[in-house]
Amino acid sequence: MLKDKVANFFVNYTLAKHEFDEQSFSTAINDSYAFLVLMPEDEQDFRYSLDVLTFLEELKKEIFILTYDYRISLLPMHYRSKAFGHGLNDLNKINLPSKKMILKLLKNKFDVILDLNRKEQLFYSYIAGKISAKIRIGFTKRLADKTYNIQISNNETNLKVSYKNLLNCLKML
């Protein structure tokens, strides 16, 4: 519990310094090439979020998927080579991404970070805040104002509808 409070404070402190540049989102998805997709922690969310990967693939975008290492086997075969797995070795003492993991992600240049977690995950919020990308998209949640410059409302209790709304928003960009 103490670790969670320290991690929460650290993430809030890190994200408090972040400011977003003014930009037009009218062609945000079409003008972007490399996407870092942060897959959901929840099992049911994970299944419904696969439609987002299909959409990005249809647009011929370069996709990098970040998920738990044991979940890579749940991805369709053609996405597995694009997936970065993280496990216990990738956590620091307060259960945030290790410096080694952040440096590994920083080696790539991402145009868009797409966080598919509907509920707050400090691990992924920290990554979304640390990795530089001109566009950060995620569901509305506690740290969303500091993390994402495009937020998708998440008032739905139906998971399928939530991810359908996300897809519709992505299609409009």
C-alpha positions in Angstrom: 0.0 0.0 0.0 2.9 2.3 0.8 4.5 1.5 -2.6 1.2 2.4 -4.3 1.1 5.8 -2.6 4.8 6.5 -3.4 4.2 5.4 -7.0 1.1 7.6 -7.3 3.0 10.6 -5.9 6.0 10.0 -8.3 3.8 9.7 -11.4 1.8 12.8 -10.4 5.0 14.7 -9.9 6.5 13.5 -13.2 3.4 14.3 -15.2 2.8 17.7 -13.6 5.7 19.2 -15.5 4.3 18.0 -18.9 2.6 20.5 -21.2 1.0 19.8 -24.5 1.7 21.9 -27.6 -1.1 23.4 -29.6 -1.9 21.3 -32.7 -4.6 20.4 -35.1 -6.0 16.9 -34.8 -8.0 16.9 -38.0 -5.5 14.6 -39.7 -3.7 13.2 -36.6 -4.1 9.5 -37.5 -3.5 9.9 -41.2 -0.3 11.9 -40.7 1.1 9.5 -38.1 3.1 6.4 -38.8 4.4 4.7 -35.7 2.0 3.7 -32.9 2.8 2.5 -29.4 -0.3 0.6 -28.2 -0.6 0.0 -24.5 -2.8 -3.0 -24.2 -5.3 -3.3 -21.3 -4.6 -5.2 -18.2 -8.1 -6.6 -17.9 -8.8 -9.9 -19.7 -12.1 -8.9 -21.3 -10.8 -5.4 -22.3 -7.8 -7.2 -23.9 -10.1 -9.2 -26.2 -12.2 -6.2 -27.3 -9.1 -4.0 -27.8 -7.9 -6.3 -30.6 -10.3 -4.5 -33.0 -8.2 -1.4 -32.5 -5.1 -3.3 -33.7 -7.0 -4.5 -36.7 -8.1 -0.9 -37.5 -4.5 0.4 -37.3 -3.2 -2.5 -39.4 -5.8 -1.7 -42.1 -4.5 1.8 -42.2 -1.0 0.3 -42.8 0.4 1.9 -39.6 3.5 0.6 -37.9 2.3 -0.9 -34.6 4.4 -1.6 -31.4 2.4 -3.4 -28.8 3.2 -3.2 -25.1 1.6 -5.9 -22.9 2.3 -8.3 -20.1 4.8 -11.0 -21.3 2.3 -13.8 -20.7 -0.3 -12.1 -22.8 1.8 -12.1 -26.0 0.6 -15.6 -26.7 -3.0 -14.4 -26.6 -2.4 -12.0 -29.5 -3.1 -13.2 -33.0 0.0 -14.7 -34.6 0.8 -11.8 -36.9 0.9 -9.3 -34.0 3.3 -11.3 -31.8 6.4 -10.1 -33.6 5.3 -6.5 -32.9 4.8 -7.0 -29.2 7.0 -6.0 -26.3 6.4 -8.0 -23.2 7.0 -6.8 -19.7 7.2 -8.8 -16.6 8.5 -8.6 -13.0 12.0 -7.9 -14.2 10.7 -4.7 -15.8 9.4 -3.2 -12.6 11.3 -0.9 -10.2 10.9 -1.0 -6.4 7.6 1.0 -6.6 6.1 -1.1 -9.4 6.7 1.4 -12.1 8.6 0.7 -15.3 12.3 0.2 -14.8 14.9 2.6 -16.2 16.0 -0.3 -18.6 12.5 -0.7 -19.9 12.0 3.1 -20.5 15.4 3.3 -22.3 14.3 0.3 -24.5 11.1 2.1 -25.5 12.9 5.4 -26.0 15.1 3.8 -28.7 12.0 3.9 -30.9 10.3 7.0 -32.2 6.5 7.0 -31.8 4.1 9.4 -33.4 1.1 8.2 -31.3 0.7 6.6 -28.0 -2.6 4.8 -27.6 -3.5 3.6 -24.1 -6.3 1.1 -24.3 -6.7 0.8 -20.5 -10.1 2.0 -19.4 -9.1 2.0 -15.7 -6.1 3.8 -14.2 -2.9 1.9 -14.5 0.1 3.9 -13.1 2.5 1.7 -15.0 1.1 2.6 -18.3 0.3 6.2 -17.4 3.9 6.7 -16.5 5.1 5.2 -19.8 2.6 7.4 -21.7 4.0 10.5 -19.9 7.7 9.6 -20.3 7.8 8.5 -24.0 7.7 11.4 -26.4 4.9 11.4 -29.0 3.0 14.3 -30.5 -0.3 12.6 -29.9 -1.4 10.6 -26.8 -4.8 9.1 -26.8 -6.5 7.4 -23.9 -9.7 6.9 -22.0 -10.8 9.6 -19.5 -9.6 8.6 -16.0 -7.8 10.1 -13.1 -4.5 11.2 -14.6 -5.8 11.6 -18.2 -5.6 15.5 -18.2 -1.8 15.2 -17.5 -1.2 12.3 -19.8 -3.3 12.5 -22.9 -4.0 15.3 -25.4 -7.0 13.3 -26.8 -9.3 11.7 -24.3 -12.1 9.3 -25.0 -15.1 9.4 -22.7 -15.7 6.2 -20.9 -19.2 6.3 -19.5 -20.2 2.9 -20.8 -20.4 -0.2 -18.7 -20.5 -2.3 -21.9 -16.9 -3.0 -22.9 -17.8 -3.6 -26.5 -19.5 -0.2 -26.8 -16.5 1.5 -25.1 -14.0 0.2 -27.6 -16.5 0.8 -30.5 -16.6 4.5 -29.4 -12.8 4.6 -29.3 -12.7 3.2 -32.9 -15.2 5.7 -34.0 -13.2 8.6 -32.6 -10.0 7.2 -34.2 -11.8 7.1 -37.6 -12.8 10.8 -37.2 -9.1 11.8 -36.7 
